[in-house]
Amino acid sequence: MTISRQTIRFALWACAGLFLVLLAARDVQLDRKFEAHADSVENRSTPSVTSFGPPPRVALTPATSGVLLIGEPVYADVRLPRWFERVTLTLRYDNDHGVPFRVGVRTHPELWQFDVKTVDGGVVNGAELVVHPDVLREMDGTVRIPFTLERSWQVERNVYRFIFSAPGISAERPIVIRDLTVTAERDAMCFMGVCL
């Protein structure tokens, strides 16, 4: 039994097409959502979220099982597998000393500009910080902070820098990050009736 050249050529093209489809599908989220978690126990980088840093501004302690923010500002980069329109940070933290706490995403490559949202209000340099209306606090103390990525600057392709700022924190008055979950969402992209 001999196999014709046309059959071999068809099989090779089919294999190449299947390979390209599988390669493209590995980063496709059919529900148009992507979720990533930060390592808030040992403060190590994960494939999608870097460790909190720089190191002099964060500390670890086994007694609290979380990352202590002891200086400000603290940063973490979020790496998304593809382009998304919105990101929601779900943050579980302890602020026992009532320090004003803000979270933001960087919006300019050269200037030090962030889209900052106040999570815990207070007075800073005589000005009162009010909790941002978009911030949703749940019954268990978890906070959801939504951001749009349209104006956000990318450190690298699909990598966004987030800032955690709390004027007045110190080793004696830390904020403890117990859990950070990043949920990225996008609208459907449709072409000729096919939506991804």
Helices and strands as residue ranges (DSSP letters): H 5-25, E 33-37, G 55-57, E 58-61, E 66-69, E 74-79, E 86-94, E 101-106, E 114-120, E 122-124, E 127-129, E 136-137, E 143-148, E 154-156, E 159-165, E 175-185, E 190-191, E 194-195
